[in-house]
Amino acid sequence: MKETYLDAIRLTERLHRQFLELVKAELDRLGMEDINNVQAFILYNIGREELTVGELTNRGYYLGSNVSYNVRKMVENGFIVQERSTHDRRSIRVKLTAKGLDLCNRMEAMFDKQLTALSGGMSQEEMANASNVYRRLERFLISMLDYGIRSQGMF
């Protein structure tokens, strides 16, 4: 079980890295040099919403990246705009510009192509089962952080 558990953790990291490589390949195909793959994925996850940087960070899609730095670069390159919240002046909200929305739409088309290609090799049920296993692993790891490690002195 130990080797299987560690293999699942390694596979999760490799899947994320391969996914980001696909995003990078699409950006290269589009000739987009003013945004990187991590920034494009952050942009995609903002979508048509208006979020704070804290909300983006809490969503946790950005393995090893500095969300504040990436937001600043996307503002500089015209993909998103920042606005101070009218309700909480300390909070900065971000949303996509027309340029950001265009890239978001292009990424949506890329994901649609990937899903079409994937449909021949994996069923909706298999994908749902895989997602459920990853959610359970995530809950387990969070529970270990919240309760297990601290109370059991594992480190």
Backbone hydrogen bonds in HBPLUS format (Angstrom, degrees):
<---DONOR---> <-ACCEPTOR-->    atom                        ^
c    i                          cat <-CA-CA->   ^        H-A-AA   ^      H-
h    n   atom  resd res      DA  || num        DHA   H-A  angle D-A-AA Bond
n    s   type  num  typ     dist DA aas  dist angle  dist       angle   num
A0005-TYR N   A0001-MET O   2.83 MM   4  6.01 161.0  1.86 155.4 160.5     1
A0006-LEU N   A0002-LYS O   2.93 MM   4  6.20 169.3  1.94 156.2 158.5     2
A0007-ASP N   A0003-GLU O   2.86 MM   4  5.95 148.6  1.96 141.2 150.6     3
A0008-ALA N   A0004-THR O   2.97 MM   4  6.21 152.3  2.04 146.2 152.8     4
A0009-ILE N   A0005-TYR O   3.13 MM   4  6.48 153.5  2.20 147.6 154.6     5
A0010-ARG N   A0006-LEU O   2.94 MM   4  6.20 163.0  1.97 149.8 154.3     6
A0011-LEU N   A0007-ASP O   2.82 MM   4  5.96 158.5  1.86 149.1 155.7     7
A0012-THR N   A0008-ALA O   3.01 MM   4  6.17 150.4  2.10 142.0 149.2     8
A0013-GLU N   A0009-ILE O   3.30 MM   4  6.65 159.0  2.34 148.5 152.3     9
A0014-ARG N   A0010-ARG O   2.97 MM   4  6.27 161.4  2.01 152.1 157.7    10
A0015-LEU N   A0011-LEU O   2.77 MM   4  5.95 159.0  1.82 154.2 159.6    11
A0016-HIS N   A0012-THR O   3.10 MM   4  6.31 160.0  2.14 146.4 151.3    12
A0017-ARG N   A0013-GLU O   3.00 MM   4  6.27 159.8  2.04 149.1 154.7    13
A0018-GLN N   A0014-ARG O   2.84 MM   4  6.08 162.3  1.87 153.4 157.9    14
A0019-PHE N   A0015-LEU O   2.86 MM   4  6.02 156.4  1.92 148.7 155.6    15
A0020-LEU N   A0016-HIS O   2.99 MM   4  6.27 160.8  2.03 149.5 154.1    16
A0021-GLU N   A0017-ARG O   2.98 MM   4  6.28 141.4  2.13 141.5 152.7    17
A0022-LEU N   A0018-GLN O   3.01 MM   4  6.39 148.0  2.12 146.8 154.7    18
A0022-LEU N   A0019-PHE O   3.07 MM   3  5.16 119.8  2.44  97.1 111.7    19
A0023-VAL N   A0019-PHE O   3.06 MM   4  6.47 154.1  2.13 149.4 156.7    20
A0024-LYS N   A0020-LEU O   2.90 MM   4  6.14 156.6  1.95 144.6 151.2    21
A0025-ALA N   A0021-GLU O   2.88 MM   4  6.13 155.8  1.94 146.5 153.0    22
A0026-GLU N   A0022-LEU O   3.03 MM   4  6.30 153.2  2.11 145.6 152.3    23
A0027-LEU N   A0023-VAL O   2.95 MM   4  6.26 158.0  1.99 151.5 157.6    24
A0028-ASP N   A0024-LYS O   2.88 MM   4  6.14 157.6  1.93 151.7 158.0    25
A0029-ARG N   A0025-ALA O   2.89 MM   4  6.11 155.0  1.95 144.0 151.2    26
A0030-LEU N   A0026-GLU O   2.92 MM   4  6.17 147.1  2.03 145.9 154.6    27
A0032-MET N   A0027-LEU O   2.94 MM   5  5.25 161.3  1.98 158.2 154.9    28
A0031-GLY N   A0028-ASP O   2.98 MM   3  4.94 150.6  2.06  99.9 109.4    29
A0040-ALA N   A0036-ASN O   2.89 MM   4  6.14 155.1  1.95 152.5 160.4    30
A0041-PHE N   A0037-ASN O   3.02 MM   4  6.24 150.1  2.11 144.6 151.9    31
A0042-ILE N   A0038-VAL O   2.96 MM   4  6.26 155.3  2.02 149.7 156.7    32
A0043-LEU N   A0039-GLN O   2.84 MM   4  6.06 163.8  1.86 151.3 156.1    33
A0044-TYR N   A0040-ALA O   2.85 MM   4  6.08 155.2  1.91 142.8 149.7    34
A0045-ASN N   A0041-PHE O   3.00 MM   4  6.21 153.5  2.07 144.2 150.7    35
A0046-ILE N   A0042-ILE O   2.98 MM   4  6.35 132.2  2.22 145.6 159.2    36
A0046-ILE N   A0043-LEU O   3.14 MM   3  5.16 134.0  2.36  96.4 109.1    37
A0047-GLY N   A0043-LEU O   3.06 MM   4  6.40 162.1  2.09 152.6 156.8    38
A0049-GLU N   A0046-ILE O   2.97 MM   3  5.62 156.5  2.03 144.0 146.4    39
A0051-LEU N   A0094-VAL O   3.05 MM  43  5.41 144.6  2.18 153.0 154.0    40
A0094-VAL N   A0051-LEU O   2.59 MM  43  5.41 158.3  1.64 159.6 165.4    41
A0056-LEU N   A0052-THR O   3.13 MM   4  6.51 155.2  2.19 147.2 153.6    42
A0057-THR N   A0053-VAL O   2.92 MM   4  6.20 160.7  1.96 152.6 157.7    43
A0058-ASN N   A0054-GLY O   2.88 MM   4  6.09 160.2  1.92 149.4 154.9    44
A0059-ARG N   A0055-GLU O   3.10 MM   4  6.31 137.6  2.28 140.4 150.3    45
A0059-ARG N   A0056-LEU O   3.23 MM   3  5.30 131.3  2.48  95.4 107.9    46
A0060-GLY N   A0057-THR O   2.98 MM   3  5.35 138.2  2.16 106.7 118.2    47
A0065-SER N   A0062-TYR O   2.86 MM   3  5.50 159.3  1.90 152.4 147.5    48
A0070-ASN N   A0066-ASN O   3.04 MM   4  6.32 167.5  2.06 157.8 161.5    49
A0071-VAL N   A0067-VAL O   2.82 MM   4  6.01 156.1  1.88 155.2 161.8    50
A0072-ARG N   A0068-SER O   3.00 MM   4  6.19 161.9  2.03 147.9 152.8    51
A0073-LYS N   A0069-TYR O   3.00 MM   4  6.34 157.2  2.05 151.6 157.6    52
A0074-MET N   A0070-ASN O   2.99 MM   4  6.21 153.5  2.06 144.8 152.0    53
A0075-VAL N   A0071-VAL O   2.91 MM   4  6.18 146.2  2.02 150.4 160.0    54
A0076-GLU N   A0072-ARG O   2.95 MM   4  6.23 164.2  1.97 151.0 155.0    55
A0077-ASN N   A0073-LYS O   2.98 MM   4  6.17 143.4  2.11 141.7 151.3    56
A0079-PHE N   A0074-MET O   2.85 MM   5  5.16 154.1  1.91 160.3 159.5    57
A0078-GLY N   A0075-VAL O   3.11 MM   3  5.17 164.4  2.13 107.7 111.9    58
A0097-THR N   A0079-PHE O   2.94 MM  18  5.44 167.8  1.96 130.8 131.0    59
A0081-VAL N   A0095-LYS O   2.86 MM  14  5.65 157.1  1.91 162.8 170.5    60
A0095-LYS N   A0081-VAL O   3.08 MM  14  5.65 148.4  2.19 150.5 159.6    61
A0083-GLU N   A0093-ARG O   2.77 MM  10  5.22 156.7  1.83 152.7 159.7    62
A0093-ARG N   A0083-GLU O   2.69 MM  10  5.22 171.5  1.69 163.7 160.6    63
A0085-SER N   A0091-SER O   2.85 MM   6  5.52 174.0  1.86 156.7 156.5    64
A0091-SER N   A0088-ASP O   2.86 MM   3  5.54 156.3  1.92 125.2 132.2    65
A0101-LEU N   A0097-THR O   2.82 MM   4  6.12 158.6  1.86 154.3 160.0    66
A0102-ASP N   A0098-ALA O   2.94 MM   4  6.13 151.0  2.02 144.7 152.4    67
A0103-LEU N   A0099-LYS O   3.16 MM   4  6.46 159.5  2.20 145.2 149.5    68
A0104-CYS N   A0100-GLY O   2.88 MM   4  6.11 156.5  1.94 147.9 155.4    69
A0105-ASN N   A0101-LEU O   2.90 MM   4  6.13 154.9  1.96 148.0 153.7    70
A0106-ARG N   A0102-ASP O   3.01 MM   4  6.32 150.5  2.10 144.7 153.1    71
A0107-MET N   A0103-LEU O   2.87 MM   4  6.15 153.1  1.94 152.1 159.4    72
A0108-GLU N   A0104-CYS O   2.95 MM   4  6.21 151.3  2.04 143.9 152.3    73
A0109-ALA N   A0105-ASN O   3.04 MM   4  6.34 152.2  2.12 143.6 150.2    74
A0110-MET N   A0106-ARG O   2.97 MM   4  6.29 148.7  2.07 140.9 149.9    75
A0111-PHE N   A0107-MET O   2.86 MM   4  6.19 159.1  1.90 155.2 159.7    76
A0112-ASP N   A0108-GLU O   2.96 MM   4  6.23 151.9  2.04 145.4 153.5    77
A0113-LYS N   A0109-ALA O   3.03 MM   4  6.33 153.6  2.10 147.0 153.1    78
A0114-GLN N   A0110-MET O   2.97 MM   4  6.30 156.3  2.03 148.8 155.7    79
A0115-LEU N   A0111-PHE O   2.88 MM   4  6.12 156.6  1.93 150.1 156.2    80
A0116-THR N   A0112-ASP O   3.00 MM   4  6.25 151.8  2.08 144.5 152.1    81
A0117-ALA N   A0113-LYS O   3.01 MM   4  6.29 160.4  2.05 149.5 154.4    82
A0118-LEU N   A0114-GLN O   2.80 MM   4  6.01 151.4  1.89 147.6 156.6    83
A0119-SER N   A0115-LEU O   2.94 MM   4  5.98 141.0  2.09 143.4 151.8    84
A0121-GLY N   A0118-LEU O   2.87 MM   3  5.41 151.9  1.95 118.1 126.9    85
A0122-MET N   A0118-LEU O   3.00 MM   4  6.00 134.3  2.21 160.4 172.9    86
A0127-MET N   A0123-SER O   3.03 MM   4  6.34 161.6  2.07 151.8 156.6    87
A0128-ALA N   A0124-GLN O   2.87 MM   4  6.11 157.5  1.92 148.8 155.5    88
A0129-ASN N   A0125-GLU O   2.86 MM   4  6.09 156.5  1.92 149.1 155.5    89
A0130-ALA N   A0126-GLU O   2.96 MM   4  6.21 160.0  2.00 149.0 154.1    90
A0131-SER N   A0127-MET O   2.94 MM   4  6.18 163.0  1.97 150.7 155.5    91
A0132-ASN N   A0128-ALA O   2.90 MM   4  6.13 154.3  1.97 147.3 154.4    92
A0133-VAL N   A0129-ASN O   3.01 MM   4  6.29 155.0  2.07 149.6 155.7    93
A0134-TYR N   A0130-ALA O   3.02 MM   4  6.33 162.6  2.05 154.0 158.4    94
A0135-ARG N   A0131-SER O   2.91 MM   4  6.15 152.1  1.99 147.9 155.9    95
A0136-ARG N   A0132-ASN O   2.98 MM   4  6.22 155.9  2.04 146.3 152.5    96
A0137-LEU N   A0133-VAL O   2.92 MM   4  6.22 158.7  1.97 151.4 157.3    97
A0138-GLU N   A0134-TYR O   2.89 MM   4  6.07 154.7  1.95 144.0 151.3    98
A0139-ARG N   A0135-ARG O   2.90 MM   4  6.19 162.8  1.93 151.1 155.0    99
A0140-PHE N   A0136-ARG O   2.91 MM   4  6.13 156.4  1.97 147.9 154.8   100
A0141-LEU N   A0137-LEU O   2.91 MM   4  6.18 166.3  1.93 154.3 157.0   101
A0142-ILE N   A0138-GLU O   2.94 MM   4  6.16 162.1  1.97 154.2 159.3   102
A0143-SER N   A0139-ARG O   2.87 MM   4  6.04 156.5  1.93 145.9 152.9   103
A0144-MET N   A0140-PHE O   2.90 MM   4  6.21 147.4  2.01 148.5 158.0   104
A0145-LEU N   A0141-LEU O   3.04 MM   4  6.35 152.0  2.12 145.0 152.2   105
A0146-ASP N   A0142-ILE O   2.84 MM   4  6.11 161.7  1.88 153.8 159.1   106
A0147-TYR N   A0143-SER O   2.79 MM   4  5.72 159.1  1.83 147.4 152.8   107
A0148-GLY N   A0143-SER O   3.38 MM   5  6.69 155.8  2.44 133.8 139.5   108
A0149-ILE N   A0144-MET O   2.80 MM   5  5.60 165.9  1.82 147.5 151.1   109
A0151-SER N   A0147-TYR O   3.03 MM   4  5.85 157.9  2.08 149.5 156.6   110
A0152-GLN N   A0148-GLY O   2.83 MM   4  5.64 145.5  1.95 147.0 156.5   111
A0153-GLY N   A0149-ILE O   2.87 MM   4  5.48 120.7  2.23 139.5 148.3   112
A0154-MET N   A0149-ILE O   3.35 MM   5  5.02 151.9  2.44 125.2 133.2   113
